[in-house]
Amino acid sequence: MRRLYEASAYDLQPDPLNFWNSTVPPDRLDAPPLDGDTQADFAVIGAGYTGLSAALRLAETHGASVVVVDRSRPGWGASGRNGGFVCLGGSKRSEESLLREFGVDETARYRACQRDAIDHVAATLDRFGIDADRHSDGEWEIAHTKGHADALRRQAEAGKRKGSEGARFFEPDELASLGIAAPFVHGGSHLPAGFAINPLKYVAGLLAAVRDADARVYGQSEITGIEPIGDGYRLRSATGSIAAKRLIVATNGYGAEDLVPGLAGRLLPAFSNILVTEPMDEATLAAQGWTRRDMAYDSRNLLHYFRLMPDGRFLFGMRGGTSHAPAAVAEMRQAIRRDFEAMFPAWRQVETPWFWSGLVCLTRSLTQYLGKVDGWSNAWASAAYHGNGVAMGSHAGRLVADLGAGAIDESDIPAVMRGGLKPFPLPALRRTYLKAAYAWFGLVDR
């Protein structure tokens, strides 16, 4: 199967340097391979947040028989590699840009949907008793220059910052008193929405709930072909097949380019990289002045995102890299460590034994997509959460299930989410486009 990056970016084995993999016993994520032929009302490709949430909704609410299939184990893709930020997001467009294209009402609907997504994850954790190390009182946007601080201050005062209902600006001395101190901090805005979790523990809890709802989940079963049959589809793997009346594609940035023609050349996976420190004691934390256990990110276009976790480890992530060749991975690890030391100089001697990367997913329009698969009937897809898929990917799974079951129609989905998937021009050059964008934003962010 054809994908955008080197094969190592899609290695089927759990990454031993991914911290989350050390926190969940492997048997909690086991799923048997598809063996022989089976059938269902719905086939779902992808056992991450979107696919599992869709399966749960279909089985519980709509009484459908569901088969979920993944090329590796559940949570193998972005769902088991992200920073665990349950926050607003889904688009990389500014508030002004969305207002110009979609208008006041539809933009407001989309913002409300983002809030609903956070509430959905919280309710799921509570309902199924999923222990995912939940913490953090909202999130912080930290201004990395005085100019960005001025902009955040104005935007908070005017209530115009994206999703900024209730946002409040804090000066550097106020932040320091709250346990947010570092040389790059020139101020920041706090948004009391969202929380942080262990993303793989959330996957494990979702998987258990899906199985309890009698949906079937198969792993190590890459779908290599999809054939229309009557009003439905036959999905084939090396060891079996699924005949389904309806299809949901939930592979996001990990899907093969040559599996679903209606998605080919329309998605842009991009690397996001994370390191995690060894546990730090209170004295080490105090030496830097960063003791608050909240989610945070800086104001760069190529942003850094970070949080102090409950056990004293610090998670630090950043975008970057357009290759997964060994030399490129080593260079990215050096780059993220360099940025970590520059931003948190008191922790230069703190070891960071964990480092991994995963793929976020973007579209040409910089808005997520939820709707029909172009050219196919009775087939839907949800993808491209632009680096904020823990909440929105979960909620989108529920919505795409309702759409596929006929419980809602497209008009019930905010227009921002169903604007269509435009192909990238000359899609073979997508990595080149990304490299050019990184170079430009690197200059702008200085």
C-alpha positions as a printed NumPy array, in Angstrom:
array([[  0.   ,   0.   ,   0.   ],
       [  1.255,   3.48 ,  -0.855],
       [  1.785,   6.171,   1.791],
       [  3.385,   9.616,   1.835],
       [  6.386,   8.94 ,   4.08 ],
       [  9.029,   6.281,   4.591],
       [  7.823,   2.868,   5.742],
       [  9.397,   3.361,   9.185],
       [  6.818,   6.078,   9.938],
       [  4.158,   3.354,   9.769],
       [  5.998,   0.565,  11.619],
       [  3.39 ,  -1.811,  13.003],
       [  5.242,  -2.535,  16.235],
       [  4.703,  -0.299,  19.303],
       [  7.522,   2.237,  19.616],
       [  9.588,   1.392,  22.741],
       [ 10.52 ,   5.081,  23.099],
       [  6.865,   6.168,  23.266],
       [  6.223,   6.827,  26.96 ],
       [  2.524,   5.975,  26.712],
       [  3.35 ,   2.42 ,  25.64 ],
       [  5.045,   1.866,  28.996],
       [  1.894,   2.816,  30.898],
       [ -0.657,   0.384,  29.441],
       [ -0.265,  -3.417,  29.602],
       [ -0.154,  -4.734,  26.014],
       [ -2.992,  -7.186,  26.628],
       [ -5.397,  -4.276,  27.201],
       [ -4.858,  -3.287,  23.563],
       [ -4.776,  -6.742,  22.005],
       [ -7.127,  -7.4  ,  19.115],
       [ -7.148, -10.66 ,  17.143],
       [ -6.522, -10.59 ,  13.395],
       [ -9.416, -10.938,  11.006],
       [ -9.682, -14.646,  10.212],
       [-12.011, -15.686,   7.425],
       [-15.091, -13.949,   6.11 ],
       [-17.568, -11.985,   8.202],
       [-20.326,  -9.456,   7.71 ],
       [-21.854,  -6.49 ,   9.515],
       [-24.098,  -3.508,   9.082],
       [-21.06 ,  -1.221,   9.359],
       [-17.358,  -1.688,   8.712],
       [-15.09 ,   0.878,  10.359],
       [-11.483,   1.201,   9.183],
       [ -9.257,   2.557,  11.943],
       [ -9.337,   1.718,  15.669],
       [ -8.375,   5.09 ,  17.081],
       [-10.544,   7.679,  18.805],
       [-12.763,   8.295,  15.782],
       [-13.237,   4.674,  14.771],
       [-13.825,   3.356,  18.287],
       [-16.174,   6.235,  19.155],
       [-18.131,   5.608,  15.96 ],
       [-18.388,   1.894,  16.707],
       [-19.555,   2.539,  20.255],
       [-22.252,   4.92 ,  19.068],
       [-23.434,   2.601,  16.295],
       [-23.651,  -0.439,  18.549],
       [-25.107,   1.214,  21.64 ],
       [-27.457,   3.837,  20.223],
       [-28.358,   2.523,  16.786],
       [-28.31 ,  -1.216,  17.451],
       [-26.045,  -1.863,  14.483],
       [-23.656,  -4.756,  14.071],
       [-20.172,  -3.297,  13.706],
       [-16.735,  -4.565,  12.729],
       [-13.715,  -2.337,  13.392],
       [-10.449,  -3.218,  11.703],
       [ -6.946,  -1.78 ,  12.069],
       [ -3.626,  -2.55 ,  10.37 ],
       [ -1.965,  -2.759,  13.808],
       [ -3.354,  -2.731,  17.337],
       [ -6.022,  -0.247,  18.512],
       [ -4.491,   3.151,  19.235],
       [ -1.492,   2.409,  17.026],
       [ -1.744,   5.68 ,  15.099],
       [ -2.141,   9.244,  16.323],
       [ -4.492,   8.179,  19.13 ],
       [ -1.624,   6.498,  20.961],
       [  1.08 ,   9.03 ,  20.114],
       [ -0.348,  12.462,  20.909],
       [  0.24 ,  14.797,  23.848],
       [ -3.073,  14.033,  25.564],
       [ -4.561,  17.53 ,  25.202],
       [ -8.361,  17.376,  25.398],
       [ -8.898,  20.892,  24.133],
       [-10.59 ,  23.144,  21.63 ],
       [ -9.499,  22.704,  18.033],
       [ -9.949,  20.959,  14.729],
       [ -9.099,  23.785,  12.335],
       [ -6.001,  25.902,  11.793],
       [ -8.044,  28.823,  10.467],
       [ -8.311,  32.095,  12.346],
       [-11.619,  33.306,  13.724],
       [-11.66 ,  36.089,  11.142],
       [-11.051,  33.66 ,   8.285],
       [-13.881,  31.375,   9.385],
       [-16.236,  34.314,   9.785],
       [-15.457,  35.547,   6.267],
       [-16.144,  32.183,   4.657],
       [-18.88 ,  30.689,   6.825],
       [-20.537,  33.634,   8.567],
       [-21.36 ,  34.33 ,  12.193],
       [-23.903,  31.566,  12.78 ],
       [-21.909,  28.687,  11.294],
       [-18.7  ,  29.818,  12.967],
       [-20.545,  29.912,  16.289],
       [-21.91 ,  26.407,  15.628],
       [-18.394,  25.164,  15.061],
       [-17.114,  26.748,  18.258],
       [-19.982,  25.154,  20.169],
       [-19.119,  21.81 ,  18.586],
       [-15.562,  22.13 ,  19.91 ],
       [-16.937,  22.682,  23.413],
       [-19.231,  19.699,  22.948],
       [-16.206,  17.607,  21.977],
       [-14.464,  18.332,  25.281],
       [-17.66 ,  17.563,  27.186],
       [-18.048,  14.332,  25.222],
       [-14.631,  13.026,  26.287],
       [-15.26 ,  14.021,  29.908],
       [-18.609,  12.225,  29.877],
       [-17.062,   9.134,  28.281],
       [-14.348,   8.943,  30.934],
       [-16.92 ,   9.307,  33.696],
       [-19.494,   6.944,  32.255],
       [-17.11 ,   4.045,  31.708],
       [-14.89 ,   4.723,  34.696],
       [-11.803,   5.166,  32.523],
       [ -8.772,   6.098,  34.614],
       [ -6.712,   8.176,  32.193],
       [ -4.756,  10.337,  34.668],
       [ -7.007,  13.325,  34.053],
       [ -5.67 ,  16.683,  35.192],
       [ -5.287,  20.359,  34.147],
       [ -7.637,  23.288,  34.583],
       [ -8.041,  24.443,  30.996],
       [ -5.071,  25.494,  28.891],
       [ -2.672,  28.4  ,  28.454],
       [ -1.441,  30.186,  25.358],
       [  1.96 ,  31.624,  26.243],
       [  3.239,  34.656,  24.327],
       [  6.82 ,  34.034,  23.239],
       [  7.46 ,  37.687,  22.279],
       [  6.299,  41.052,  23.584],
       [  4.455,  41.605,  20.337],
       [  2.469,  38.424,  20.783],
       [  1.774,  39.4  ,  24.39 ],
       [  0.308,  42.697,  23.205],
       [ -1.834,  40.848,  20.685],
       [ -3.083,  38.331,  23.248],
       [ -3.842,  41.12 ,  25.678],
       [ -5.926,  42.97 ,  23.096],
       [ -7.675,  39.826,  21.921],
       [ -8.552,  38.705,  25.429],
       [ -9.95 ,  42.116,  26.217],
       [-12.026,  42.126,  23.061],
       [-13.109,  38.512,  23.45 ],
       [-12.003,  37.733,  19.911],
       [ -9.355,  35.094,  20.447],
       [-10.335,  31.792,  18.888],
       [-12.619,  30.042,  21.331],
       [-11.875,  32.804,  23.825],
       [-15.096,  32.875,  25.828],
       [-13.866,  33.44 ,  29.362],
       [-10.226,  33.864,  28.327],
       [ -8.157,  36.082,  30.602],
       [ -4.729,  37.595,  30.   ],
       [ -1.99 ,  37.371,  32.648],
       [  1.194,  39.427,  32.844],
       [  4.545,  37.609,  33.337],
       [  4.718,  38.358,  37.062],
       [  1.196,  37.022,  37.551],
       [  2.097,  33.867,  35.657],
       [  5.223,  33.372,  37.762],
       [  3.119,  33.521,  40.911],
       [  0.969,  30.739,  39.447],
       [  3.946,  28.487,  38.72 ],
       [  4.44 ,  29.405,  35.06 ],
       [  7.894,  30.926,  34.707],
       [ 10.498,  30.632,  31.954],
       [ 12.625,  33.062,  29.915],
       [ 10.352,  32.85 ,  26.867],
       [  7.215,  33.856,  28.809],
       [  6.055,  37.393,  27.971],
       [  2.487,  36.897,  29.146],
       [ -0.296,  34.482,  28.447],
       [ -4.011,  33.848,  28.164],
       [ -5.867,  31.195,  30.096],
       [ -8.905,  29.476,  28.639],
       [-10.906,  27.481,  31.207],
       [-11.81 ,  24.711,  28.769],
       [-10.29 ,  21.275,  28.469],
       [ -8.035,  18.963,  30.41 ],
       [ -5.135,  16.569,  29.896],
       [ -5.108,  12.769,  29.885],
       [ -2.958,   9.756,  29.178],
       [ -4.122,   9.213,  25.589],
       [ -3.382,   5.492,  25.428],
       [ -5.236,   4.741,  28.662],
       [ -8.197,   6.49 ,  27.053],
       [ -7.874,   4.22 ,  23.992],
       [ -7.795,   1.14 ,  26.225],
       [-10.929,   2.286,  28.032],
       [-12.746,   3.01 ,  24.775],
       [-11.767,  -0.388,  23.405],
       [-13.22 ,  -2.133,  26.452],
       [-16.454,  -0.155,  26.115],
       [-16.732,  -1.013,  22.415],
       [-16.321,  -4.71 ,  23.146],
       [-18.869,  -4.543,  25.941],
       [-21.284,  -3.108,  23.367],
       [-20.73 ,  -6.264,  21.257],
       [-18.856,  -4.573,  18.429],
       [-16.019,  -6.668,  16.994],
       [-12.498,  -5.248,  16.787],
       [ -9.722,  -6.826,  14.728],
       [ -6.066,  -5.82 ,  14.71 ],
       [ -3.029,  -6.681,  12.575],
       [ -5.413,  -6.726,   9.612],
       [ -4.583,  -4.127,   6.999],
       [ -7.358,  -3.624,   4.483],
       [ -5.774,  -3.947,   1.044],
       [ -8.833,  -3.594,  -1.133],
       [-12.418,  -2.334,  -1.045],
       [-14.92 ,  -3.672,  -3.566],
       [-18.458,  -2.3  ,  -4.038],
       [-21.054,  -5.081,  -3.743],
       [-24.692,  -4.181,  -4.243],
       [-25.473,  -1.348,  -1.845],
       [-22.444,  -2.071,   0.314],
       [-18.782,  -3.05 ,   0.28 ],
       [-16.459,  -5.986,   0.664],
       [-13.229,  -5.16 ,   2.489],
       [-10.33 ,  -7.558,   1.998],
       [ -7.263,  -8.236,   4.118],
       [ -4.58 , -10.898,   3.77 ],
       [ -6.496, -13.208,   6.108],
       [-10.165, -12.475,   5.578],
       [-12.922, -10.193,   4.364],
       [-15.789,  -8.087,   5.681],
       [-19.065,  -7.608,   3.831],
       [-20.753,  -4.468,   5.143],
       [-23.763,  -2.447,   4.123],
       [-22.067,   0.804,   5.123],
       [-18.511,   2.006,   5.562],
       [-16.768,   4.541,   7.804],
       [-13.145,   5.474,   7.102],
       [-11.343,   6.69 ,  10.227],
       [ -7.667,   6.313,   9.34 ],
       [ -6.832,  10.044,   9.415],
       [ -3.14 ,  10.625,   8.55 ],
       [ -2.273,   6.919,   8.574],
       [ -4.44 ,   5.789,   5.666],
       [ -3.014,   4.396,   2.436],
       [ -3.156,   6.701,  -0.569],
       [ -4.384,   3.93 ,  -2.866],
       [ -7.16 ,   2.453,  -0.705],
       [ -9.94 ,   5.066,  -0.901],
       [ -9.851,   7.054,  -4.18 ],
       [-12.103,   9.765,  -2.769],
       [ -9.469,  10.635,  -0.158],
       [ -6.336,  10.271,  -2.303],
       [ -4.207,  13.416,  -2.485],
       [ -6.595,  15.337,  -0.226],
       [ -4.941,  14.869,   3.173],
       [ -1.527,  16.048,   4.362],
       [ -0.006,  14.084,   7.245],
       [  2.646,  16.039,   9.161],
       [  5.023,  14.943,  11.894],
       [  4.604,  16.056,  15.47 ],
       [  7.368,  15.099,  17.885],
       [  7.325,  14.598,  21.653],
       [  9.88 ,  14.068,  24.365],
       [  9.176,  13.233,  27.995],
       [ 11.568,  13.789,  30.88 ],
       [ 12.39 ,  11.565,  33.783],
       [ 10.305,  12.384,  36.905],
       [ 11.393,  15.643,  38.552],
       [ 11.143,  16.395,  42.261],
       [  9.668,  19.613,  43.626],
       [ 13.081,  21.243,  44.037],
       [ 13.923,  20.659,  40.369],
       [ 10.557,  22.02 ,  39.281],
       [ 10.952,  25.067,  41.524],
       [ 14.416,  25.771,  40.101],
       [ 12.755,  26.563,  36.775],
       [  9.648,  28.093,  38.314],
       [  7.297,  25.858,  36.329],
       [  5.207,  23.95 ,  38.826],
       [  1.686,  24.255,  37.418],
       [  0.212,  21.074,  35.966],
       [ -1.821,  22.637,  33.168],
       [ -1.735,  22.24 ,  29.405],
       [  0.12 ,  25.012,  27.592],
       [  1.398,  25.978,  24.166],
       [  3.309,  28.952,  22.823],
       [  2.225,  31.558,  20.295],
       [  4.418,  30.418,  17.408],
       [  2.918,  29.214,  14.155],
       [  5.142,  26.15 ,  14.51 ],
       [  4.113,  25.902,  18.098],
       [  5.548,  24.047,  21.05 ],
       [  3.093,  22.322,  23.391],
       [  3.929,  21.172,  26.878],
       [  2.58 ,  20.124,  30.243],
       [  3.774,  18.948,  33.622],
       [  2.246,  15.54 ,  34.249],
       [  0.947,  14.219,  37.581],
       [  4.06 ,  12.095,  38.221],
       [  6.477,  15.012,  37.786],
       [  7.487,  14.202,  34.238],
       [  7.383,  17.033,  31.699],
       [  5.976,  16.467,  28.223],
       [  7.306,  18.74 ,  25.464],
       [  6.197,  18.594,  21.835],
       [  6.751,  20.447,  18.592],
       [  5.984,  20.261,  14.899],
       [  8.669,  19.731,  12.308],
       [ 10.388,  17.288,  10.007],
       [  9.374,  16.062,   6.57 ],
       [ 11.131,  12.702,   6.595],
       [ 11.3  ,   9.609,   8.775],
       [ 14.663,   8.431,   7.487],
       [ 17.022,   7.527,  10.372],
       [ 19.171,  10.644,   9.941],
       [ 16.078,  12.863,   9.862],
       [ 14.671,  11.276,  13.02 ],
       [ 17.992,  11.794,  14.821],
       [ 18.063,  15.416,  13.674],
       [ 14.524,  15.971,  14.927],
       [ 15.389,  14.501,  18.31 ],
       [ 18.337,  16.891,  18.559],
       [ 16.14 ,  19.819,  17.505],
       [ 13.419,  19.17 ,  20.063],
       [ 15.97 ,  18.688,  22.832],
       [ 17.65 ,  21.948,  21.795],
       [ 14.357,  23.838,  21.974],
       [ 13.51 ,  22.233,  25.317],
       [ 16.8  ,  23.398,  26.836],
       [ 16.44 ,  26.894,  25.364],
       [ 12.93 ,  27.343,  26.727],
       [ 13.536,  25.68 ,  30.112],
       [ 17.237,  26.318,  30.827],
       [ 17.092,  25.228,  34.482],
       [ 16.295,  21.723,  33.251],
       [ 19.268,  21.352,  30.901],
       [ 20.608,  18.479,  32.992],
       [ 17.26 ,  16.676,  33.168],
       [ 17.242,  13.515,  31.089],
       [ 14.644,  12.931,  28.39 ],
       [ 14.669,   9.166,  27.797],
       [ 11.414,   9.153,  25.833],
       [ 11.107,  10.501,  22.281],
       [  8.69 ,   9.616,  19.506],
       [  6.786,  11.094,  16.606],
       [  3.331,  10.73 ,  15.14 ],
       [  1.312,  12.138,  12.282],
       [ -1.188,  14.934,  12.624],
       [ -3.363,  15.486,   9.569],
       [ -4.221,  18.638,   7.621],
       [ -6.339,  19.572,   4.613],
       [ -5.809,  22.135,   1.886],
       [ -8.519,  24.332,   3.426],
       [ -7.07 ,  23.917,   6.951],
       [-10.45 ,  22.717,   8.211],
       [-11.383,  19.215,   9.302],
       [-13.651,  17.019,   7.23 ],
       [-16.698,  14.993,   8.213],
       [-18.983,  13.723,   5.492],
       [-19.437,  11.421,   2.528],
       [-16.539,   9.79 ,   0.731],
       [-16.442,  11.376,  -2.705],
       [-17.641,   9.009,  -5.423],
       [-18.967,   6.326,  -3.079],
       [-22.461,   5.81 ,  -1.672],
       [-23.083,   4.649,   1.887],
       [-19.518,   5.575,   2.842],
       [-18.368,   8.348,   5.165],
       [-15.08 ,   9.658,   6.501],
       [-13.865,  11.867,   9.31 ],
       [-10.316,  13.186,   9.298],
       [ -7.898,  16.095,   9.665],
       [ -8.155,  17.514,  13.172],
       [ -5.055,  19.648,  12.648],
       [ -3.257,  18.462,  15.749],
       [ -6.234,  18.629,  18.115],
       [ -7.941,  15.301,  17.643],
       [ -8.303,  13.88 ,  21.149],
       [-11.544,  15.734,  21.77 ],
       [-12.675,  16.488,  18.237],
       [-11.706,  13.089,  16.837],
       [-13.753,  11.396,  19.552],
       [-16.786,  13.63 ,  19.047],
       [-16.488,  13.361,  15.273],
       [-16.686,   9.586,  15.6  ],
       [-20.018,   9.958,  17.328],
       [-21.258,  12.411,  14.69 ],
       [-20.15 ,  10.342,  11.698],
       [-21.896,   7.335,  13.257],
       [-25.128,   9.304,  13.558],
       [-24.711,  10.483,   9.971],
       [-24.127,   6.966,   8.683],
       [-27.073,   5.602,  10.65 ],
       [-29.376,   8.258,   9.216],
       [-30.099,   9.774,  12.628],
       [-28.891,  13.17 ,  11.424],
       [-28.27 ,  14.676,   8.02 ],
       [-25.436,  16.816,   6.714],
       [-27.156,  20.056,   7.687],
       [-26.826,  19.01 ,  11.332],
       [-23.028,  19.157,  10.987],
       [-21.412,  22.619,  11.218],
       [-20.57 ,  23.89 ,   7.74 ],
       [-16.928,  24.358,   8.736],
       [-16.629,  20.572,   9.076],
       [-18.341,  19.575,   5.837],
       [-16.892,  22.038,   3.344],
       [-15.41 ,  19.319,   1.18 ],
       [-11.971,  17.894,   0.645],
       [-10.131,  19.704,  -2.123],
       [ -7.232,  17.792,  -3.693],
       [ -3.82 ,  19.332,  -3.231],
       [ -2.401,  20.532,  -6.561],
       [  0.201,  18.005,  -7.698],
       [ -0.284,  15.939,  -4.533],
       [  3.038,  14.145,  -5.001],
       [  4.634,  17.459,  -3.962],
       [  2.874,  17.68 ,  -0.595],
       [  6.09 ,  17.106,   1.342],
       [  7.724,  19.897,  -0.648],
       [  4.837,  22.238,   0.193],
       [  5.215,  21.347,   3.858],
       [  8.961,  21.968,   3.804],
       [  8.384,  25.413,   2.267],
       [  5.734,  26.23 ,   4.881],
       [  8.074,  25.228,   7.696],
       [ 10.823,  27.451,   6.295],
       [  8.461,  30.423,   6.047],
       [  6.926,  30.015,   9.491],
       [ 10.372,  29.504,  10.968],
       [ 11.251,  33.013,   9.799],
       [  7.936,  34.51 ,  10.934],
       [  8.196,  32.944,  14.401],
       [ 11.546,  34.507,  15.276]])
